[in-house]
Amino acid sequence: MASEKTRVIADDQTIDPAASASAQTFAALPPVIGGAVDNAGDIQNPLASGGVTDDRQPGFHGQGTPGDTIVIKDNGVEIGKVDVEANGTWTFTPSVDMTEGSHAVTVVARDTSGNESQPSAAFNFEIDVTPPDASQLTVTGVTDTVGGITGNVISGATTDDARPLLSGISTGTPGHTVTVLVKDASGVRELGQAVIGEDGHWTFQVEAPLASGLNTLMLVERDTAGNETAPTGRYQVNVATDKPTAPVIESVFDDVGSRQSELYSGDFTDDTKPVVTGKAEAGSTVIVYDNGVEVDRVQANASGDWTYTPAAALVDGGHSISAVAMNKAGTASVPSASFGFTVDTEAPAAPTIASVYDDQGTVTGNLTQGQVTDDAKPAINGLAEANSTVVIYDGVTEIGRVKATASGDWSFTPATVLVNGNHSISAKAIDAAGNMSPPSANFDFSVAVLTTLTEDFETDATQLMPNIGDTADSGVFTLTQLGKPTKYSSAVNGIGPGYLISAGVDPTKAWGISGAPVRATLNNGVQASEITLELKNSQAAQKIEFFDKSGNLLFNQTFTADFLGQDFTFKMPGGVLFSSFVITPGLSGGQPDYIEIDNISMKAVIPGISQFSVASALIEQSEPQPLVSPAGLAHSGHESGVLDHSTQVHAESDETLIAKLGFADRLSGGAGNDTISNVGTADVVHGGAGDDTVRVNSGDFERVDGGLGIDTLVMDGKAMNIDLSAFGLKIQGFEKFDLGAGGNKLSLHASDVLAGGVRDMVTVDGKVQMLVNGTNGDVDLLGGNDGWTQGNAATVGGVTYSVYTNLAGTAELLVEDKVHVTIL
């Protein structure tokens, strides 16, 4: 407002100045409202004209003439007055709350004379003390952009993003401020503010990271006046930024083909879909990689167990399996250790059988196709894929397995004797992956191992065979009358008139033949290569003829002398066997002669029998005295036997066999529970069907095999070191080991237990078990902590054992507590 002054000027010098001064009129200068200040609420700052405030008593200030009184009016109504300070300023704060709504504040200056100035320009503002509407104020999304799981995190879920992007809506006015609060384990704190846009939406990027654990997000909306809503819109997220522990691959199992077992890292397999199992953080997602490429995701259960089987067949070649565990927040662990193996589905070439070697008896050497041998354990040699496993078959029955060398050579000697009869040997090769080759060509031969059969007629009843075709069974032979015996008019050797076939002419019984030929046929298809007869009484020429199983004459011999109590032995040449023989009495002085035969002993071949008895295997001729040798046959009198220590083989009862030092012994058990001791340099031992004990005094034996039953290998030497994996096929068939008291050591892998142990042998827990005893000594468990874990002790038969189990829980080794165990 423009100011005005009224001035009266008198030219008359007589006028009184004081009187004239009273006649002067001056209007006060108009004051100025310099501004207002909001001193209430969260927003306390200068209030500009046209602004909004939640302060119902804002402070006003301005300039005026010192000494003047400033009259403050709101919407034309005086609400107060204040004097101008000496420095020309004034301030005013209403003593009564101003009403909510619009206000136009003006001021008028009043001087000491009561003159008032024109009103100042209006200071317009709005008082707003009503909070915004918070009915729809909420967080609508928390966007995770970190880790393996990204995207929106619903309320109550878990995230590994500690700085997510928040978004939300409100019914508030665009320009309102949304304050984001968070409550965590340390309390409530402000994260920051966002401004509501024209569409009512807002976003906020968290900068200060959320704390690990539960975070409750809350919102406060503030209008331009500073009015705020109560905290609302609670939204909870669990922040998990800690990485889970790396998963573990416990096993890769091949369940396809001829070799089905747990693989070791670096193995070959023919299984294009091996089963991978392991451990991870409970409930985590296990990401499986093959050669660094993700191939699948599987879920770990509440115990942390997980299993993966490839959906598509793995291609031939190298594979390296690894795994990463990802928790519910999407945080990934470091990778597991890789497990490498090679898939190989190509079968090896068929092996070849190069030779079958006979090292028994007087005739030795390589056999030819179809040859007869007296070696029931011939050495079979051949070629196969390098380092493959060669499976040997007799007909369709597997009889053993051996490992081919790096050059492909292999050699196999049957652990169990081959039965007498025809054999057709073939072989197949299994490569490191378990692929089996086609079979080799067959190698055919016949085994004719000799068993000593005897007949002394002591249990036979006296009987007559008066007619052609009459028979009598002595047990070993069936005797058949081939001619009409001559009838005597008086007794012969004390026997009454008749046709004598079996009689007792002296204190022992014998076979008597009188006047006509008799055929003796070996029963049950038995054939023989050698026979010894005691001719107890022969008065004249006698003839003996030998026939094969087809009835062909092999040999005949006539005795022209008078024999009494003399032994005769007839031996067929190699490979020749007889099935029957005929004795024809001669004539003496025109009268039919008679002959008495006793104590028959034969080296016989019994079909389908694997008797490899001491008598048949170890008797050799000692300087025979030949009589006649037609057609390559030999016969002699008064034979004796010598014992060759290099082979001992026993039969049904419990036996004790002792190897002889300095000899390369071949020792075999039988059906009983045998003990074979003193085993050492170059010895070969094959246990039998019983629970056998083999005692070794050094580790340079050629081979020891426990055979069937539950067998024990005892170390009787000192400082011996037997590594089952390194020894390979040199040691087989033992379920128990005794280290003795000589400070000996046994080393083995879990695979050795699985290959040689027995399920539930000592305790029933479903595991394949081996047992180790000893007064002292050491056991080295190969494979390290990835292969073995120690469990609770067990007591068996009053002995305390430490129990060790492989990680797959399939193999179990019980070690007597006197023995020191090291996991390598």
C-alpha positions in Angstrom: 0.0 0.0 0.0 1.4 3.4 -1.0 2.1 5.6 2.0 0.9 9.2 2.3 2.1 12.3 4.2 0.1 15.5 4.9 2.3 18.5 5.5 1.0 22.0 6.5 3.4 25.0 5.6 2.9 28.4 7.1 4.8 31.4 5.8 3.8 33.4 8.8 6.8 33.6 11.1 4.6 34.3 14.1 3.0 31.0 14.1 3.9 28.8 17.1 5.9 25.7 15.9 4.4 23.5 18.6 1.0 24.5 17.7 1.7 24.1 14.1 3.1 20.6 14.7 -0.1 19.4 16.2 -1.7 20.3 13.0 0.6 17.9 11.0 -1.0 14.5 10.0 1.3 11.4 9.0 -0.1 7.9 8.1 2.1 5.0 9.3 4.2 3.1 6.8 2.5 -0.2 5.7 4.3 -3.2 7.4 5.5 -6.3 5.5 4.9 -10.0 6.3 8.3 -11.5 5.7 7.2 -15.2 6.1 5.9 -17.9 8.4 7.4 -20.8 10.2 6.0 -24.3 10.8 7.1 -25.4 14.2 4.9 -28.5 14.6 5.0 -32.1 13.4 7.7 -33.9 11.5 8.0 -31.1 8.9 9.3 -28.0 10.7 10.5 -25.4 8.2 9.7 -22.0 6.7 6.2 -21.8 5.4 5.9 -20.0 2.1 2.8 -18.1 1.0 0.5 -20.6 -0.7 1.9 -23.5 1.3 0.3 -26.1 3.5 1.1 -26.7 7.2 0.0 -28.9 10.0 1.0 -26.2 12.5 -2.1 -24.6 13.9 0.0 -21.9 15.5 2.5 -21.0 12.9 5.0 -18.2 13.7 4.8 -15.1 11.5 7.5 -12.4 11.1 8.1 -9.2 9.2 9.4 -5.7 9.1 7.9 -2.4 10.3 8.6 1.0 11.7 10.2 0.8 15.2 7.6 1.7 17.8 4.6 0.9 15.5 2.1 -1.7 16.6 1.4 -4.5 14.1 -2.2 -5.7 14.0 -2.5 -9.2 12.6 -5.7 -10.3 10.9 -6.8 -13.7 9.6 -9.4 -13.5 6.9 -10.0 -9.9 8.0 -10.5 -10.8 11.7 -7.9 -9.5 14.2 -6.1 -12.4 15.9 -3.4 -10.4 17.7 -1.0 -7.6 17.7 2.7 -7.0 18.4 5.1 -4.1 18.6 7.9 -3.5 16.1 11.3 -4.0 17.7 13.9 -1.3 17.6 15.6 -3.1 14.8 12.4 -2.8 12.7 11.4 -6.5 13.0 8.4 -8.1 14.5 7.3 -11.7 15.2 3.9 -13.2 16.1 2.6 -16.6 17.1 -1.1 -17.1 17.6 -2.0 -18.0 21.2 -5.1 -19.9 20.0 -5.1 -22.7 17.4 -6.1 -21.6 14.0 -8.8 -23.6 12.4 -8.1 -26.2 9.7 -8.6 -24.8 6.3 -7.5 -21.8 4.2 -6.1 -18.7 5.8 -5.3 -15.2 4.5 -3.2 -13.3 7.0 -2.7 -9.5 6.7 -1.1 -7.0 8.9 -1.7 -3.3 9.6 0.9 -0.9 11.1 -0.5 1.5 13.8 1.8 4.4 14.9 1.8 6.0 18.3 -0.7 8.5 17.1 -3.1 5.8 16.3 -2.7 6.2 12.6 -3.0 2.9 10.7 -1.3 2.0 7.5 -2.8 0.3 4.6 -3.0 -3.6 5.1 -0.1 -5.6 3.9 -0.4 -8.1 1.1 -2.2 -11.2 2.2 -0.1 -14.3 3.3 -2.2 -17.2 2.1 -1.7 -20.8 3.4 -3.7 -23.9 4.4 -3.7 -25.6 7.7 -4.1 -29.4 7.2 -4.0 -31.6 10.3 -5.8 -34.7 8.8 -3.5 -37.7 8.0 -3.6 -39.2 4.5 -5.9 -42.2 3.8 -3.8 -45.3 4.5 -6.4 -47.9 3.6 -4.6 -49.1 0.5 -1.0 -48.2 1.5 0.9 -51.4 1.0 3.9 -53.1 -0.4 2.9 -55.0 -3.6 6.3 -56.5 -4.5 9.8 -57.2 -3.4 12.0 -57.9 -6.5 15.0 -60.2 -6.0 17.7 -59.8 -8.6 20.5 -61.8 -6.9 21.4 -65.5 -7.0 19.8 -68.5 -8.6 16.2 -67.6 -7.7 15.1 -64.2 -8.8 11.8 -62.4 -9.2 9.1 -61.4 -6.8 9.4 -62.5 -3.2 6.0 -63.0 -1.6 5.4 -62.0 2.0 6.8 -64.7 4.3 9.2 -66.1 1.7 13.0 -66.2 1.7 15.4 -64.2 -0.4 19.2 -63.9 -0.8 18.9 -60.3 -2.1 19.6 -57.9 0.8 19.0 -54.9 -1.4 15.7 -55.7 -3.2 13.5 -53.3 -5.1 10.3 -52.5 -3.3 7.1 -51.3 -5.0 3.6 -50.5 -3.7 0.4 -48.5 -4.1 -1.5 -45.9 -2.1 -4.7 -43.9 -2.2 -2.7 -40.8 -1.3 -2.2 -37.7 -3.4 0.7 -37.7 -5.9 3.7 -36.1 -4.4 3.0 -37.5 -0.9 6.1 -39.2 0.6 6.2 -42.9 1.6 8.7 -43.6 4.4 9.9 -47.3 4.4 10.6 -48.7 7.8 12.0 -52.1 8.7 11.9 -54.1 11.9 14.6 -56.7 12.3 16.4 -58.3 15.2 18.1 -55.0 16.2 14.8 -53.0 16.3 13.0 -50.6 13.9 14.9 -48.3 11.5 14.1 -46.2 8.5 15.3 -47.4 5.2 14.4 -44.4 3.1 11.6 -42.5 1.3 9.8 -42.7 -2.0 7.5 -40.2 -3.7 4.0 -41.3 -4.8 3.6 -40.9 -8.6 0.7 -39.6 -10.6 -0.7 -43.1 -10.8 -0.6 -43.6 -7.1 2.3 -46.1 -7.3 5.7 -45.8 -5.8 9.0 -47.7 -5.9 12.0 -47.8 -3.5 15.4 -49.3 -4.0 16.9 -50.5 -0.7 20.4 -49.2 -0.4 21.4 -50.1 3.2 21.3 -53.9 3.2 18.6 -55.8 5.1 19.9 -57.8 8.0 20.0 -61.6 7.8 16.8 -63.2 9.3 13.3 -61.9 9.5 12.6 -58.4 8.2 9.2 -56.8 8.6 8.7 -53.9 6.2 6.3 -51.1 7.3 5.1 -47.9 5.5 4.2 -44.4 6.7 2.6 -41.9 4.2 3.2 -38.2 4.8 1.3 -35.4 3.0 2.8 -32.0 2.1 1.6 -30.6 5.4 3.6 -33.3 7.3 0.7 -35.3 8.5 1.6 -38.9 8.7 -0.3 -42.2 8.8 0.5 -44.8 11.4 3.0 -47.5 10.3 1.1 -49.9 8.1 1.4 -52.4 5.2 3.5 -55.0 7.0 5.4 -57.3 4.6 7.8 -59.9 5.8 10.8 -61.4 4.0 13.5 -63.7 5.4 16.9 -62.7 4.2 19.4 -65.6 3.9 22.7 -64.5 2.4 24.8 -67.2 4.0 25.9 -69.9 1.5 24.9 -73.4 2.2 27.6 -76.0 2.6 28.9 -77.7 -0.5 27.1 -81.0 -1.3 28.9 -84.3 -1.3 28.7 -87.0 -4.0 28.7 -90.2 -2.0 28.4 -92.8 -4.7 27.9 -93.4 -8.4 26.4 -96.9 -8.9 26.4 -99.0 -12.0 23.4 -101.3 -12.1 23.7 -102.4 -15.8 25.5 -105.2 -17.5 27.8 -107.9 -16.2 29.5 -105.7 -13.6 27.1 -104.0 -11.3 28.7 -102.2 -8.4 29.7 -98.9 -6.9 32.1 -97.0 -9.1 35.3 -95.4 -8.0 36.3 -92.0 -9.4 38.2 -92.7 -12.6 36.4 -96.0 -13.3 34.9 -97.1 -16.6 31.2 -98.1 -16.8 28.8 -99.5 -19.4 25.9 -97.9 -17.5 24.7 -94.8 -19.5 22.4 -93.9 -16.6 24.3 -94.5 -13.4 22.7 -93.6 -10.1 24.4 -90.7 -8.4 23.6 -90.2 -4.7 24.9 -87.7 -2.1 24.3 -85.4 0.8 23.4 -81.7 0.9 21.7 -79.1 3.1 18.3 -80.4 4.1 15.6 -79.2 1.8 18.0 -77.5 -0.6 17.9 -77.8 -4.4 20.8 -79.8 -5.8 22.0 -78.6 -9.2 23.8 -81.4 -11.0 26.5 -80.6 -13.6 28.2 -82.9 -16.1 31.4 -81.5 -17.5 30.4 -78.1 -16.1 27.0 -78.0 -17.8 23.8 -78.1 -15.7 21.9 -81.3 -16.5 19.3 -81.5 -13.8 18.0 -80.2 -10.5 16.9 -82.5 -7.7 15.6 -81.9 -4.2 17.4 -83.0 -1.0 15.1 -84.5 1.6 14.7 -83.6 5.2 17.8 -85.8 6.0 19.8 -84.1 3.2 19.8 -87.2 1.0 19.5 -86.7 -2.8 19.6 -88.9 -5.8 20.1 -88.2 -9.5 19.7 -90.5 -12.4 20.2 -89.1 -15.9 17.0 -88.8 -17.9 18.9 -89.2 -21.2 21.7 -91.7 -21.8 25.2 -90.4 -21.2 27.3 -90.5 -24.4 30.4 -92.6 -24.5 33.4 -90.7 -23.2 34.6 -88.9 -20.1 32.1 -87.4 -17.6 32.8 -85.3 -14.6 29.8 -85.0 -12.2 29.6 -82.2 -9.7 26.9 -80.6 -7.7 25.9 -77.2 -6.2 23.3 -76.8 -3.4 20.9 -73.9 -3.5 18.9 -73.0 -0.5 15.3 -71.6 -0.5 16.7 -68.1 -0.8 18.5 -69.0 -4.0 21.9 -68.8 -2.5 24.2 -71.3 -4.1 27.0 -73.2 -2.4 30.5 -73.7 -3.8 30.6 -76.8 -6.0 31.2 -80.3 -4.6 34.3 -82.3 -5.5 33.9 -83.7 -9.0 33.4 -87.4 -9.6 34.9 -88.5 -12.9 34.2 -91.7 -14.8 34.2 -92.9 -18.4 31.1 -94.3 -20.2 32.0 -97.1 -22.5 29.3 -99.1 -24.2 31.5 -100.8 -26.9 32.1 -104.5 -26.2 35.6 -105.8 -26.5 36.7 -108.3 -29.1 36.3 -112.0 -28.3 39.3 -113.4 -26.5 41.2 -116.4 -27.8 42.2 -119.6 -26.1 45.8 -120.2 -27.1 46.6 -123.4 -25.2 45.3 -125.9 -22.6 48.3 -127.4 -20.8 48.4 -130.8 -19.0 51.1 -130.9 -16.2 49.9 -134.1 -14.5 51.0 -137.7 -14.9 53.5 -139.2 -17.3 52.2 -137.5 -20.4 52.3 -133.7 -20.2 52.1 -130.8 -22.6 49.6 -128.7 -24.6 46.4 -130.5 -25.4 44.9 -130.7 -28.8 41.2 -130.3 -29.6 39.3 -133.4 -28.4 42.3 -134.9 -26.5 41.9 -136.9 -23.3 43.8 -135.7 -20.3 44.4 -136.9 -16.7 44.8 -133.3 -15.6 41.6 -132.2 -13.9 43.1 -128.7 -13.5 44.8 -127.9 -16.8 46.3 -124.5 -17.3 44.2 -122.5 -19.8 46.0 -119.6 -21.5 45.0 -117.0 -24.1 44.8 -113.4 -25.3 42.1 -110.8 -24.6 41.7 -107.0 -24.5 44.4 -105.5 -22.3 43.5 -105.3 -18.6 40.1 -106.9 -19.2 38.5 -109.5 -17.0 38.4 -112.9 -18.7 35.4 -115.1 -17.7 36.0 -118.8 -18.4 33.1 -121.2 -19.1 32.9 -124.9 -19.1 29.9 -125.4 -21.4 27.5 -122.7 -20.2 28.8 -122.7 -16.6 31.2 -120.1 -15.4 34.2 -121.7 -13.7 36.4 -118.7 -13.0 37.6 -115.2 -13.8 41.1 -113.9 -14.3 42.6 -110.5 -15.2 44.4 -110.0 -18.5 47.7 -108.2 -18.3 48.6 -104.9 -20.0 49.7 -107.0 -22.9 46.4 -108.9 -23.0 47.8 -112.3 -21.8 45.8 -114.3 -19.4 46.1 -117.7 -17.7 43.6 -119.7 -15.7 43.8 -122.8 -13.7 40.5 -124.2 -12.3 40.1 -123.8 -8.6 37.9 -126.9 -8.5 38.8 -130.1 -10.3 37.0 -130.7 -13.5 34.8 -133.8 -13.4 35.6 -136.8 -15.5 34.0 -136.5 -18.9 33.8 -134.1 -21.9 34.5 -130.4 -21.4 34.0 -127.5 -23.7 36.0 -124.4 -22.6 35.2 -120.9 -23.9 36.0 -117.4 -22.6 34.5 -114.0 -22.7 36.2 -110.7 -22.0 34.7 -107.9 -19.8 36.3 -104.5 -20.2 36.8 -102.0 -17.5 33.3 -100.6 -18.1 31.6 -104.0 -17.8 31.0 -104.6 -21.5 31.1 -108.3 -22.3 32.6 -109.6 -25.5 31.2 -112.4 -27.7 32.6 -115.8 -26.7 35.8 -117.3 -27.9 35.9 -120.4 -30.0 35.4 -123.5 -27.9 38.3 -125.7 -26.8 37.1 -129.3 -26.3 38.8 -132.0 -24.3 38.0 -134.9 -22.0 39.1 -135.4 -18.5 39.9 -138.9 -17.4 41.3 -138.6 -13.8 42.0 -142.0 -12.3 40.5 -143.3 -9.1 41.6 -146.5 -7.5 38.8 -149.1 -7.3 39.4 -152.4 -5.5 37.5 -155.7 -5.2 38.4 -158.5 -2.8 35.1 -160.4 -3.0 34.9 -160.7 0.8 31.4 -159.4 1.0 30.1 -161.5 -1.9 28.0 -164.5 -1.3 29.0 -167.8 -2.9 26.9 -168.5 -6.0 26.9 -170.6 -9.2 26.4 -169.5 -12.8 25.6 -172.8 -14.6 24.1 -171.3 -17.7 25.1 -169.1 -20.6 24.0 -165.5 -19.8 23.9 -165.9 -16.0 25.1 -162.8 -14.2 26.3 -161.8 -10.8 27.0 -158.3 -9.4 30.1 -157.9 -7.2 29.6 -154.2 -6.8 32.5 -153.1 -9.0 31.8 -155.6 -11.8 28.9 -157.3 -13.4 30.0 -160.8 -14.2 28.4 -162.6 -17.2 28.8 -166.3 -18.1 29.7 -166.4 -21.8 29.9 -170.2 -22.3 28.5 -173.5 -20.9 30.8 -174.4 -18.0 32.2 -177.9 -17.8 30.5 -180.1 -15.3 32.8 -181.9 -12.8 32.0 -185.2 -11.3 33.6 -184.3 -8.1 34.3 -181.3 -6.0 36.9 -178.8 -7.1 39.0 -177.3 -4.3 36.5 -178.4 -1.8 33.5 -177.1 -3.6 30.9 -179.6 -4.6 30.0 -180.5 -8.2 28.8 -177.5 -10.1 29.7 -174.4 -12.0 31.9 -172.3 -9.8 31.8 -168.5 -10.1 32.6 -167.2 -6.6 33.9 -169.3 -3.8 36.2 -169.4 -0.9 39.0 -171.9 -1.6 41.2 -170.6 1.3 40.5 -168.5 4.3 39.7 -165.5 2.0 37.2 -165.4 -0.8 38.1 -165.2 -4.5 36.6 -165.2 -7.9 36.7 -168.6 -9.4 36.2 -169.4 -13.1 35.7 -173.0 -14.2 35.6 -174.3 -17.7 34.0 -171.4 -19.6 34.9 -167.7 -20.4 33.4 -165.0 -18.1 33.1 -161.2 -19.0 33.7 -158.7 -16.2 32.1 -155.3 -17.1 32.8 -152.3 -15.0 29.6 -151.0 -13.5 28.0 -147.5 -14.0 30.0 -146.7 -17.2 33.3 -146.7 -15.4 36.4 -147.2 -17.6 40.0 -148.0 -16.5 43.5 -147.5 -17.8 45.2 -150.0 -15.5 44.3 -153.2 -13.6 46.2 -155.3 -11.2 45.0 -158.9 -10.6 46.2 -161.5 -8.1 46.1 -164.9 -9.8 45.8 -167.1 -6.8 45.5 -170.5 -8.6 45.9 -171.2 -12.3 46.6 -174.7 -13.5 46.9 -174.2 -17.2 47.0 -171.6 -20.0 44.6 -168.7 -19.4 43.6 -165.9 -21.7 42.6 -162.3 -20.8 41.1 -159.8 -23.3 40.4 -156.1 -22.8 37.6 -154.2 -24.6 36.6 -150.5 -24.9 33.1 -149.2 -24.2 32.1 -149.9 -27.9 33.2 -153.6 -27.6 36.4 -153.2 -29.6 39.2 -155.5 -28.6 42.1 -153.5 -27.2 44.5 -156.2 -26.1 44.7 -159.9 -25.3 47.2 -161.9 -23.3 47.7 -165.7 -22.8 49.3 -167.1 -19.6 51.1 -170.4 -20.3 52.5 -170.9 -16.9 51.1 -172.3 -13.7 50.6 -169.3 -11.4 49.9 -169.4 -7.7 49.5 -166.1 -5.7 51.2 -163.7 -8.2 50.1 -160.2 -9.1 49.9 -159.0 -12.7 49.3 -155.4 -13.8 48.0 -154.4 -17.2 48.4 -150.7 -18.3 46.7 -149.1 -21.3 48.7 -146.5 -23.3 47.9 -142.8 -22.8 44.3 -142.0 -23.5 43.2 -145.6 -23.9 40.6 -147.0 -21.5 38.9 -150.3 -21.2 35.3 -151.0 -20.0 35.4 -154.8 -19.7 37.7 -157.8 -19.9 37.1 -161.5 -20.6 39.0 -164.3 -18.9 38.9 -167.7 -20.7 40.2 -170.8 -18.8 42.4 -173.1 -20.8 42.7 -176.9 -20.8 44.9 -179.0 -18.6 45.4 -182.6 -19.6 42.2 -182.5 -21.6 40.2 -181.2 -18.6 38.9 -177.7 -18.3 41.1 -175.6 -16.1 40.0 -173.3 -13.4 41.4 -170.0 -12.3 41.0 -168.0 -9.1 41.4 -164.2 -9.1 41.5 -162.0 -6.0 42.4 -158.5 -4.8 41.7 -156.6 -8.0 42.9 -153.0 -8.1 42.1 -150.6 -11.0 42.9 -147.1 -11.9 39.5 -146.1 -13.1 37.8 -143.1 -14.7 34.4 -142.6 -13.0 32.1 -140.5 -15.2 31.1 -137.1 -13.7 33.2 -137.6 -10.6 35.8 -135.1 -9.5 37.6 -137.4 -7.1 41.2 -136.5 -7.2 42.3 -138.9 -4.5 45.8 -139.5 -3.2 45.7 -143.1 -4.4 44.8 -142.3 -7.9 46.9 -139.2 -8.4 50.1 -140.0 -6.5 51.0 -143.6 -7.3 53.6 -144.0 -10.0 55.2 -147.1 -11.4 58.6 -148.0 -9.9 60.6 -150.0 -12.4 57.9 -152.3 -13.8 58.9 -155.8 -15.0 57.3 -156.2 -18.5 56.0 -159.5 -19.6 54.5 -158.8 -23.1 53.7 -155.4 -24.6 51.6 -155.8 -27.7 50.0 -152.8 -29.3 51.7 -150.4 -26.9 50.3 -151.9 -23.7 52.4 -152.8 -20.8 51.8 -155.1 -17.9 54.0 -156.0 -15.0 54.1 -157.9 -11.8 54.6 -157.0 -8.2 54.0 -153.1 -8.5 54.6 -150.7 -5.7 53.8 -147.0 -5.1 55.9 -143.9 -4.3 54.5 -140.6 -2.9 55.1 -137.4 -4.7 54.8 -134.6 -2.1 54.0 -131.9 -4.6 50.3 -132.6 -4.6 47.9 -133.4 -1.8 44.2 -133.7 -2.4 41.7 -134.9 0.2 38.1 -136.0 0.2 35.1 -135.9 2.6 36.4 -135.7 6.2 38.2 -132.9 8.1 41.8 -133.0 6.9 45.1 -131.4 7.9 47.5 -130.8 5.0 51.0 -129.5 5.6 53.1 -128.0 2.8 56.7 -129.1 2.6 59.3 -126.3 2.6 61.3 -126.1 -0.6 58.5 -127.6 -2.7 56.1 -125.8 -5.0 53.1 -127.6 -3.4 49.6 -127.9 -4.8 47.2 -128.4 -1.9 43.5 -128.9 -2.2 40.8 -129.4 0.5 37.7 -131.4 0.3 34.2 -131.4 1.7 35.3 -131.2 5.3 36.6 -128.3 7.4 40.3 -128.6 6.4 43.4 -126.9 7.8 46.2 -126.3 5.3 49.4 -125.0 6.9 53.0 -124.0 6.3 52.0 -122.4 3.0 54.8 -120.3 1.4 57.0 -119.8 -1.6 55.3 -120.8 -5.0 52.6 -122.9 -3.3 49.1 -123.1 -4.7 46.2 -123.8 -2.3 42.5 -124.4 -3.2 40.2 -124.8 -0.2 37.2 -127.1 -0.5 33.5 -127.0 0.4 33.9 -126.7 4.2 35.0 -123.9 6.5 38.8 -124.1 5.8 41.8 -122.4 7.5 44.8 -121.6 5.4 48.0 -120.6 7.3 50.6 -118.8 5.4 54.2 -118.1 6.6 55.1 -115.7 3.7 53.4 -113.7 1.0 55.3 -115.2 -2.0 52.9 -118.0 -2.5 51.5 -118.4 -6.1 47.9 -118.4 -5.1 45.6 -119.2 -2.2 41.8 -119.7 -2.6 39.6 -120.5 0.4 36.9 -122.1 -1.8 33.4 -122.4 -0.5 32.3 -122.0 3.1 33.5 -119.3 5.6 37.3 -119.5 5.3 40.1 -117.9 7.3 43.5 -116.8 6.2 46.0 -116.9 9.1 49.4 -114.9 8.9 51.9 -117.1 10.7 54.9 -115.1 9.5 56.4 -111.8 10.8 56.1 -108.3 9.4 54.0 -109.7 6.6 52.1 -107.1 4.5 49.1 -108.3 2.5 47.2 -105.8 0.3 44.1 -107.4 -1.0 43.6 -104.9 -3.8 47.2 -105.3 -4.9 47.3 -109.1 -4.6 44.1 -109.3 -6.7 43.3 -112.9 -7.8 46.3 -114.2 -5.8 44.1 -114.2 -2.8 40.4 -115.2 -3.1 37.6 -116.7 -1.1 38.5 -115.6 2.4 35.9 -114.0 4.7 38.1 -113.9 7.8 41.7 -112.9 8.4 43.9 -113.5 11.5 47.0 -111.3 11.7 48.5 -113.5 14.4 51.2 -112.1 16.7 54.0 -111.3 14.3 53.3 -107.6 13.7 51.6 -108.2 10.3 49.6 -105.8 8.2 46.4 -106.2 6.1 45.4 -103.4 3.6 42.1 -103.3 1.8 39.5 -101.1 0.1 35.7 -101.2 0.8 35.5 -102.9 -2.6 37.5 -105.8 -1.3 35.0 -106.4 1.4 32.1 -106.2 -1.1 33.8 -108.6 -3.4 34.9 -111.2 -0.8 32.7 -110.8 2.3 29.4 -112.4 3.3 26.2 -110.6 4.0 25.2 -110.8 7.7 28.1 -113.1 8.4 28.5 -112.2 12.1 25.8 -109.6 12.8 22.4 -109.2 11.0 22.4 -105.7 9.6 22.1 -106.3 5.9 25.8 -105.4 5.2 28.5 -107.5 3.5 31.0 -108.3 6.3 34.6 -109.3 6.8 36.3 -110.1 10.1 39.8 -109.4 11.2 41.4 -110.9 14.3 44.9 -110.6 15.7 47.0 -110.4 18.9 48.6 -107.3 17.4 49.3 -105.8 13.9 47.8 -103.2 11.7 44.9 -102.7 9.3 45.1 -100.0 6.7 41.7 -99.0 5.3 42.4 -97.6 1.9 40.2 -94.9 0.3 40.3 -92.3 3.1 37.4 -90.6 4.8 35.5 -90.8 1.5 35.6 -94.6 1.9 35.3 -95.4 5.6 33.6 -94.3 8.7 33.9 -95.8 12.2 30.8 -96.8 14.0 29.9 -98.3 17.4 31.9 -101.2 18.7 30.4 -104.7 18.5 31.0 -107.8 20.7 31.0 -111.2 18.8 31.8 -114.4 20.7 33.1 -112.5 23.7 35.6 -110.5 21.5 35.3 -106.7 21.1 35.5 -105.4 17.5 35.8 -101.9 16.1 33.3 -101.6 13.2 34.1 -99.7 10.0 31.5 -99.0 7.3 31.9 -97.5 3.8 29.9 -94.3 3.2 27.4 -96.1 1.0 26.5 -98.3 4.1 27.0 -101.6 2.1 30.3 -102.9 3.4 31.3 -103.6 7.0 34.7 -104.5 8.5 34.9 -105.8 12.1 38.5 -105.5 13.5 39.5 -107.0 16.9 40.3 -104.1 19.2 43.9 -105.4 19.7 44.7 -104.5 16.1 45.6 -100.9 15.2 43.5 -99.4 12.4 44.5 -96.5 10.1 42.2 -94.8 7.6 44.4 -93.7 4.7 
